Amino acid sequence: MAKTRKTLLPKMPSWKKFALEE
């Protein structure tokens, strides 16, 4: 799952990144 997150994070805005970490 970490791989998927690292792949998606760069394509998402900052707020989305925080949403995924929550």
mmJSON file of the N, C-alpha and C atoms, coordinates in Angstrom:
{"data_MODEL":{"atom_site":{
"group_PDB":["ATOM","ATOM","ATOM","ATOM","ATOM","ATOM","ATOM","ATOM","ATOM","ATOM","ATOM","ATOM","ATOM","ATOM","ATOM","ATOM","ATOM","ATOM","ATOM","ATOM","ATOM","ATOM","ATOM","ATOM","ATOM","ATOM","ATOM","ATOM","ATOM","ATOM","ATOM","ATOM","ATOM","ATOM","ATOM","ATOM","ATOM","ATOM","ATOM","ATOM","ATOM","ATOM","ATOM","ATOM","ATOM","ATOM","ATOM","ATOM","ATOM","ATOM","ATOM","ATOM","ATOM","ATOM","ATOM","ATOM","ATOM","ATOM","ATOM","ATOM","ATOM","ATOM","ATOM","ATOM","ATOM","ATOM"],
"id":[1,2,3,4,5,6,7,8,9,10,11,12,13,14,15,16,17,18,19,20,21,22,23,24,25,26,27,28,29,30,31,32,33,34,35,36,37,38,39,40,41,42,43,44,45,46,47,48,49,50,51,52,53,54,55,56,57,58,59,60,61,62,63,64,65,66],
"type_symbol":["N","C","C","N","C","C","N","C","C","N","C","C","N","C","C","N","C","C","N","C","C","N","C","C","N","C","C","N","C","C","N","C","C","N","C","C","N","C","C","N","C","C","N","C","C","N","C","C","N","C","C","N","C","C","N","C","C","N","C","C","N","C","C","N","C","C"],
"label_atom_id":["N","CA","C","N","CA","C","N","CA","C","N","CA","C","N","CA","C","N","CA","C","N","CA","C","N","CA","C","N","CA","C","N","CA","C","N","CA","C","N","CA","C","N","CA","C","N","CA","C","N","CA","C","N","CA","C","N","CA","C","N","CA","C","N","CA","C","N","CA","C","N","CA","C","N","CA","C"],
"label_alt_id":[null,null,null,null,null,null,null,null,null,null,null,null,null,null,null,null,null,null,null,null,null,null,null,null,null,null,null,null,null,null,null,null,null,null,null,null,null,null,null,null,null,null,null,null,null,null,null,null,null,null,null,null,null,null,null,null,null,null,null,null,null,null,null,null,null,null],
"label_comp_id":["MET","MET","MET","ALA","ALA","ALA","LYS","LYS","LYS","THR","THR","THR","ARG","ARG","ARG","LYS","LYS","LYS","THR","THR","THR","LEU","LEU","LEU","LEU","LEU","LEU","PRO","PRO","PRO","LYS","LYS","LYS","MET","MET","MET","PRO","PRO","PRO","SER","SER","SER","TRP","TRP","TRP","LYS","LYS","LYS","LYS","LYS","LYS","PHE","PHE","PHE","ALA","ALA","ALA","LEU","LEU","LEU","GLU","GLU","GLU","GLU","GLU","GLU"],
"label_asym_id":["A","A","A","A","A","A","A","A","A","A","A","A","A","A","A","A","A","A","A","A","A","A","A","A","A","A","A","A","A","A","A","A","A","A","A","A","A","A","A","A","A","A","A","A","A","A","A","A","A","A","A","A","A","A","A","A","A","A","A","A","A","A","A","A","A","A"],
"label_entity_id":["1","1","1","1","1","1","1","1","1","1","1","1","1","1","1","1","1","1","1","1","1","1","1","1","1","1","1","1","1","1","1","1","1","1","1","1","1","1","1","1","1","1","1","1","1","1","1","1","1","1","1","1","1","1","1","1","1","1","1","1","1","1","1","1","1","1"],
"label_seq_id":[1,1,1,2,2,2,3,3,3,4,4,4,5,5,5,6,6,6,7,7,7,8,8,8,9,9,9,10,10,10,11,11,11,12,12,12,13,13,13,14,14,14,15,15,15,16,16,16,17,17,17,18,18,18,19,19,19,20,20,20,21,21,21,22,22,22],
"pdbx_PDB_ins_code":[null,null,null,null,null,null,null,null,null,null,null,null,null,null,null,null,null,null,null,null,null,null,null,null,null,null,null,null,null,null,null,null,null,null,null,null,null,null,null,null,null,null,null,null,null,null,null,null,null,null,null,null,null,null,null,null,null,null,null,null,null,null,null,null,null,null],
"Cartn_x":[0.842,0.0,0.882,2.013,2.918,3.32,3.545,3.929,2.823,1.59,0.47,0.385,0.539,0.454,1.541,2.756,3.856,3.613,2.915,2.637,1.534,0.555,-0.582,-0.285,0.47,0.716,1.185,2.191,2.686,1.619,0.618,-0.423,-1.565,-1.556,-2.658,-2.206,-3.151,-2.853,-2.512,-1.958,-1.498,-2.625,-3.798,-4.898,-5.259,-5.096,-5.388,-4.35,-3.113,-2.057,-2.401,-2.851,-3.225,-4.426,-5.344,-6.538,-6.13,-5.123,-4.692,-4.001,-3.254,-2.521,-3.455,-4.578,-5.527,-6.115],
"Cartn_y":[-1.205,0.0,1.262,1.15,2.312,2.72,1.721,2.026,2.814,2.386,3.065,4.511,4.686,6.046,6.921,6.397,7.212,7.544,6.682,6.941,7.984,7.958,8.865,10.237,10.266,11.534,12.65,12.398,13.47,14.001,13.175,13.619,14.333,14.272,14.88,16.173,17.077,18.307,17.978,18.963,18.75,18.251,18.832,18.439,16.974,16.487,15.073,14.213,14.665,13.912,13.747,14.848,14.784,13.861,13.893,13.041,11.57,11.225,9.826,9.413,10.337,9.993,9.876,10.557,10.526,9.147],
"Cartn_z":[0.0,0.0,0.0,0.618,0.649,-0.766,-1.619,-3.007,-3.695,-3.502,-4.147,-3.659,-2.35,-1.797,-2.385,-2.474,-3.009,-4.472,-5.175,-6.593,-6.75,-5.853,-5.973,-5.361,-4.302,-3.606,-4.543,-5.363,-6.239,-7.189,-7.504,-8.444,-7.717,-6.384,-5.626,-4.951,-4.712,-3.966,-2.518,-1.82,-0.443,0.448,0.312,1.214,1.019,-0.204,-0.448,0.273,0.263,0.929,2.409,3.033,4.446,4.631,3.694,3.795,3.788,2.973,2.902,4.203,4.796,6.014,7.204,7.165,8.301,8.469],
"occupancy":[1.0,1.0,1.0,1.0,1.0,1.0,1.0,1.0,1.0,1.0,1.0,1.0,1.0,1.0,1.0,1.0,1.0,1.0,1.0,1.0,1.0,1.0,1.0,1.0,1.0,1.0,1.0,1.0,1.0,1.0,1.0,1.0,1.0,1.0,1.0,1.0,1.0,1.0,1.0,1.0,1.0,1.0,1.0,1.0,1.0,1.0,1.0,1.0,1.0,1.0,1.0,1.0,1.0,1.0,1.0,1.0,1.0,1.0,1.0,1.0,1.0,1.0,1.0,1.0,1.0,1.0],
"B_iso_or_equiv":[0.0,0.0,0.0,0.0,0.0,0.0,0.0,0.0,0.0,0.0,0.0,0.0,0.0,0.0,0.0,0.0,0.0,0.0,0.0,0.0,0.0,0.0,0.0,0.0,0.0,0.0,0.0,0.0,0.0,0.0,0.0,0.0,0.0,0.0,0.0,0.0,0.0,0.0,0.0,0.0,0.0,0.0,0.0,0.0,0.0,0.0,0.0,0.0,0.0,0.0,0.0,0.0,0.0,0.0,0.0,0.0,0.0,0.0,0.0,0.0,0.0,0.0,0.0,0.0,0.0,0.0],
"pdbx_formal_charge":[null,null,null,null,null,null,null,null,null,null,null,null,null,null,null,null,null,null,null,null,null,null,null,null,null,null,null,null,null,null,null,null,null,null,null,null,null,null,null,null,null,null,null,null,null,null,null,null,null,null,null,null,null,null,null,null,null,null,null,null,null,null,null,null,null,null],
"auth_seq_id":[1,1,1,2,2,2,3,3,3,4,4,4,5,5,5,6,6,6,7,7,7,8,8,8,9,9,9,10,10,10,11,11,11,12,12,12,13,13,13,14,14,14,15,15,15,16,16,16,17,17,17,18,18,18,19,19,19,20,20,20,21,21,21,22,22,22],
"auth_comp_id":["MET","MET","MET","ALA","ALA","ALA","LYS","LYS","LYS","THR","THR","THR","ARG","ARG","ARG","LYS","LYS","LYS","THR","THR","THR","LEU","LEU","LEU","LEU","LEU","LEU","PRO","PRO","PRO","LYS","LYS","LYS","MET","MET","MET","PRO","PRO","PRO","SER","SER","SER","TRP","TRP","TRP","LYS","LYS","LYS","LYS","LYS","LYS","PHE","PHE","PHE","ALA","ALA","ALA","LEU","LEU","LEU","GLU","GLU","GLU","GLU","GLU","GLU"],
"auth_asym_id":["A","A","A","A","A","A","A","A","A","A","A","A","A","A","A","A","A","A","A","A","A","A","A","A","A","A","A","A","A","A","A","A","A","A","A","A","A","A","A","A","A","A","A","A","A","A","A","A","A","A","A","A","A","A","A","A","A","A","A","A","A","A","A","A","A","A"],
"auth_atom_id":["N","CA","C","N","CA","C","N","CA","C","N","CA","C","N","CA","C","N","CA","C","N","CA","C","N","CA","C","N","CA","C","N","CA","C","N","CA","C","N","CA","C","N","CA","C","N","CA","C","N","CA","C","N","CA","C","N","CA","C","N","CA","C","N","CA","C","N","CA","C","N","CA","C","N","CA","C"],
"pdbx_PDB_model_num":[1,1,1,1,1,1,1,1,1,1,1,1,1,1,1,1,1,1,1,1,1,1,1,1,1,1,1,1,1,1,1,1,1,1,1,1,1,1,1,1,1,1,1,1,1,1,1,1,1,1,1,1,1,1,1,1,1,1,1,1,1,1,1,1,1,1]
}}}
